[in-house]
Amino acid sequence: MGNVNKIKIEIAGASYTVATSEQEGYVRDLAKEMSEDIEGLMTRNPALSMNDALVLCSIAYLSEYKKEAANSDHIRSQLKEYLGDTARARMEVDEANRRADKLAKEVEELRRRYGV
């Protein structure tokens, strides 16, 4: 496991200290994005509390995560199929090359035998 850094961040006016092995810039970018999302929600709907905005952002983030995870699983499945297809095609090419070599030898033998 990598080094754990404590990074102080601010989200929607509240300070937090995060212990993570991620790069500080990455964590700060996440905090900035989340803060902007929360503040945007609260600006569009002033009746929302901070907790309401946090819950709505969390639901949106979780939904996006699950969709991306499903998409990644689908892509992995496709890659496995493509790799299987590639392996089968290579085997077919190898078999075709063996047959071509065998036929070339037979042709050469027939030419020698019949003086062609």
Helices and strands as residue ranges (DSSP letters): E 5-11, E 14-20, H 24-44, H 50-114
